[in-house]
Amino acid sequence: MSTYLTDKAEDLTEEGASATFTYRRIGPPGGVPLVLVSGFRGTIDWWDPEFLDLLAADHDVILFDNVGIGYPTGEARESIEGFADGAIEFIEALGLTQVDLLGWSMGGFVTQHSAS
C-alpha cells in the first residue's frame, strides 16, 4: 500500500474575516506557493493523492476548503465571485502576498475570477 504526502499532512486552520478555514500544506516550503481550488462541492479530501505528490515534489502546495464547504465555518457562497472572495480571504489570512492558483472544474472559474 502506498503512502502519500497527504496521508501524513495535518489539518490546519486559519481565521479569516468570515470563516475559520481548514487547509493542508505539503511539499518543500519556500518560493511561491501553489494554492489549489476545488471544484463544485469538492473538499481537500477529494484531491487525488498521487497528483498532489507530483505537484508537491517541486512546489509548496496548499489545498483548502472554501467558506462553508467541507471543514470550514461560515456561510457557503452562492456565486463564482463569492467563492473567489473566499479564496482571496483565505490567501490573505495566511499572509501570502503572491501565489500561483490552480483550479479544478468550477475551481478553474474561481481562480480566473480571483486573478482578475
N, C-alpha and C positions, 0 to 999 in steps of 0.2 A: 504494500500500500504506500502510495506517495504521500509525502508531507510537503505542503506548500507554505509559502511565507504567510499567507492569510490564516493558516491554521494556528500560527504562533502569535499573530497580531492581536493586541489588546484593543478592546473598545474604549475609546477615549471620548471625552465630552468637552464642549466649549460653549460658553454662554454667549448668545447673541442678543440683539435687542428684542426679538420676538420669539425666540426659542432656545432651548438647550439642544445643541447639535451633537449627534453621535458620529464618530468617524474612526477610520483606521489609517495608519501610516506605515508603509513598507518601503523597502529599498534603501539605498545609501542616502544619508542626509546631505544637504548642500545643493547648490545650484538652484535652478528654477524648478519648483515642484510641479508635478503633473497632477491636476485635480480632475477626478473622474466624476461625471454627472450621469446618473442613472436614467433609464428610460421610464416610461409611464408605469407607475406603481412599483418600480424597481427599488431595491434596497441594497445596502452594502453586502448583504448575504447572497445576492443574485449574480455577482460578477464571477466569471469563470476563473478559478484559481490558477490554472496553467497560463492563461492570458496575463493575469496580474503578475505572475512570476517573471514572464518575459519582459513586461514593461519595467518591473522593479529591478531588473538586472542592471539597468543604466540610469534609472530615474528615482527620485524621491516621489513616491506615488501616494496620493491622498484620496481615499474614497469616503464619501459621506452620504448620509441620508438628509434629504431636504426637509424643510419645515413641515411638520405634520405627517410625514411619510416614514414608516419604519419606526426606529427608536426615538427620534426627537419629539420634543413637546411642540406646542404651537398649533395654529390652525392651518391646515393644508391649503395651498394656494389654488386658485381656480383658472389660472391662465399661464401661458408661456412666460409672459412678463413677470407675473408673480413668482414663478419658480426661479426665474433669473434673478429677481431681487433677493430671494432666499439664498441662492448660490453666492451672490456678491456679499450678502450679510455674513455668511459663513467664512468666506475668504478674509474679509475684513476683521472678523472676530479672532481669527488666527494671527492677525497682524502681518499678513503677507502683502507685499506691495507689487509683486509680479508673479504670475502663474501661467502655465500652459493649461488649457482646458481641453478635455476630450469627452464628448458626449455620445451616448449610445441611444439610438432610437429617438424618442422625444427629447432626451437629454442633448441631442445634437442641436435642436432648435433652441433649447435653453442656453447652450454655450454661445450660439450665434447672437442671441439677444443680449447676453451678458457682455459680450465683446463690443457691442455697438454703443 
